[in-house]
């Protein structure tokens, strides 16, 4: 299994929130994001967020 690099551009407010969540757990932002992405329920939560966003913008 190889590795890849993922680069994100996010606004400062969201980054601050991520830093706070990570700090509460004694983790770096990168480790916190990776741990969040590998959670068992991530796919379901992500799909739900996509559906809510689509409803908000009237896509569906």
C-alpha positions as CSV (number, residue, x, y, z in Angstrom):
1,X,0.0,0.0,0.0
2,X,1.5,3.4,-1.0
3,X,1.0,6.8,0.4
4,X,-0.4,10.0,-1.1
5,X,-0.4,13.6,-0.1
6,X,-3.7,15.5,0.4
7,X,-3.5,19.3,0.5
8,X,-6.5,21.3,1.8
9,X,-7.3,25.0,1.7
10,X,-9.7,25.8,4.6
11,X,-10.6,29.1,6.1
12,X,-9.1,30.3,9.4
13,X,-12.2,29.8,11.5
14,X,-12.5,26.1,10.6
15,X,-8.7,25.6,11.1
16,X,-9.0,27.1,14.6
17,X,-11.9,24.8,15.4
18,X,-9.8,21.8,14.2
19,X,-6.9,23.0,16.3
20,X,-9.1,23.2,19.4
21,X,-10.6,19.7,18.9
22,X,-7.1,18.2,18.2
23,X,-5.6,20.0,21.3
24,X,-8.3,18.6,23.6
25,X,-7.1,15.1,22.5
26,X,-3.4,15.9,22.6
27,X,-3.1,15.5,18.9
28,X,-1.9,17.4,15.9
29,X,-4.4,18.7,13.4
30,X,-3.2,16.3,10.8
31,X,-3.6,13.3,13.2
32,X,-7.0,14.5,14.3
33,X,-8.2,14.8,10.6
34,X,-6.8,11.4,9.7
35,X,-8.4,9.7,12.8
36,X,-11.7,11.4,11.9
37,X,-11.5,10.1,8.3
38,X,-10.9,6.5,9.3
39,X,-13.8,6.3,11.8
40,X,-16.2,3.6,10.9
41,X,-19.1,6.0,10.6
42,X,-17.4,8.6,8.5
43,X,-18.9,7.4,5.2
44,X,-22.4,7.7,6.6
45,X,-21.8,11.0,8.2
46,X,-20.2,12.4,5.1
47,X,-23.1,11.2,2.9
48,X,-25.6,12.8,5.3
49,X,-23.7,16.1,5.1
50,X,-23.6,16.0,1.3
51,X,-27.4,15.4,1.2
52,X,-28.1,18.2,3.6
53,X,-25.9,20.6,1.6
54,X,-27.7,19.6,-1.6
55,X,-31.1,20.2,0.0
56,X,-29.9,23.6,1.2
57,X,-28.7,24.6,-2.3
58,X,-31.7,23.0,-4.0
59,X,-29.6,20.5,-6.0
60,X,-31.8,17.5,-5.3
